[in-house]
Every structure is written in C-alpha cells, then in structure tokens.
C-alpha cells in the first residue's frame, strides 16, 4: 500500500450524493492542507450537486473515476462524498482498470467492497475531509498513525483474517449482487452513523439470515453514532449477540466510524487482533 506521505498527486471525486456548493470554501481548505503535505490535487468536474442529489448522472461519475484510475500520474483517489447513491455507478466501472488505492467511507462502503470483491485489491475506509482544520488528523497523516487502531477483545482470545465491510446499512446494499464480497473466513467490520435500535435489529437480522455470521472468522464493531446517543456499548454487544454464534470473536474499536477524529481501516488487508 502506498502511504499518503509518499503521494505526489491525488484525484478527488464525488461518487455518492453531490456536495452543496456552500461547502466550496471548506473543500478549498482541504486542497490547501493536502498541498501542505506536498500533494497536488486534481478535482473531478462533478463535485457539487446539480441534478437533485446528484452532481451528474451515474455514467459520468463512473467515467471520471475510471479516468483517474487510468492516469499514471495520480497515486490515489479520495472520495469526499457520502449519502445514498454510490452504488449507482458500480455497473459502469471497469474493474480490470483499477490499479491504485481508493479511499472513502460511509456510503462509499459499496465501492470499497466492490473493488475488493472484483479485484482483490485493497481500499481504505477513511474520509479525507476529516483533515480540514484538524491538527490531530494532519499529524496522523504525517506519521502514519492514522492506521494504528486501538481496540478491545469483547469475546474470544485472538483472531486473524482479511477485513471487509464498513457502514452496515451501505454494506447491505451489495447483498444479492455480484459485488458482495466472499465472507468466508473474513473479519467483518461494521459501523453506523444513523441507526436506532429498530434499524440495527433489521440489519443484523438480515446478515444472520444471509448466513454471514456462520462463515466469518470474527466481527469488528466500530462506533454507532445514533445508537450510542441513548445506549451504551454493553447494550450494543447484547443486541449483536442475539444474532451471532456464541463462540464468534468480537472486537470493538472506537477509532473507526463517523467521528471527525476517526482513524482508517484497510479493506482487503489481513489483521490480527488479540487480548
């Protein structure tokens, strides 16, 4: 994996919901901060929403992404969007041409896991916009501690496997499609921004009914933003245990999720977690 410290030029795209034009100044700040790291930025022409929630139609969003993948001068691609519509572009991607690291989070879970399932190439679950006016994140980028995840073993002694997953709601959009990754012997990471108790019951029930929990090596839980407003970690663990095998290892990390200080986890990389 090429760490950000050694990147010279990156592409920035918007594959999910278009960005409100009111956020343009903030995005210019993002470019300035990447420039501070001596990284040149190439912007997609389709960043700001123009067609309802979209910046442009799915085909053109996909075409820009593929153009960046095929540009040898670009070291990595960051998606700065989120929302609901990233999976719209999947059918227009040429996975054979994907040769560099793609970064995104939340709704981009669909693209991150589709790239891994179709190419076995690693992707990064991280929102680069979180470095804007954030000294902690800028320092992490400089010293690579962005990838150092603190965690606790909730159940089990140790577990090793390749990580897949991301936002639970968005990961489930891939269910029943060719883009859903092979879950056998994987470590499944799941987090949520929106998601009250009823929604989490729905999501975990669906994963159980898909037999996902019977096939994975372990479950990694990140932060659950809405749920944690009225519940504690122990409540989440009790909820999750209703749907998983009694002996399935469970890891919890508060470092990965929708918080602006969240760290990064690599989809497609083998991790070892132990007490």
DAGICOR-V518925 format. One line per field, one symbol per residue. ss: DSSP state (H for helix, E for strand, C for the rest). phi: phi as a letter, one per 40 degrees, with the letter a starting at -180 (. if undefined). Layout:
BEGIN
ss=???
phi=???
END
This chain:
BEGIN
ss=CCCHHHCCEEEEECCCCCECHHHHHHHHHHHHHHHHCCCEEEECCCCECCECCECCCHHHHHHHHHHHHHCCCCCEEEECCCCCCHHHHHHHCCHHHCCCEEEECHHHHHHHHHHHHHHCCCEEECCHHHHCCCHHHHHHHHHCHHHCCCCEEEECCEEEEEEEEEEHHHHHHHCCCCCCCCCCCCEEEEEECCCCHHHHHHHHHHHHHCCCCCCCCEEEEEEECCHHHCCCHHHHHHHHHCCCCCCCEEEECCCCCCCCCCCCEEECCEEEEEC
phi=.cccdbcbabcbbbcbdcccdccccccccdcccccccgbcbbcccbbccbbgcccaccdcccccdccccccccccabbcbbahabccccdcbccccccbbcbbaafccdccdccccccbgccbbcabcccccfbccccccccbgcdbcbcabccagbaabiccbhiccccdcccdgbccccccdgccccbaaccicdcccdcccccccccgcccbccabbbccbdccccbbbdcccccccccbbdcbccbbbbccbiccccccbbbcgbcbbbac
END
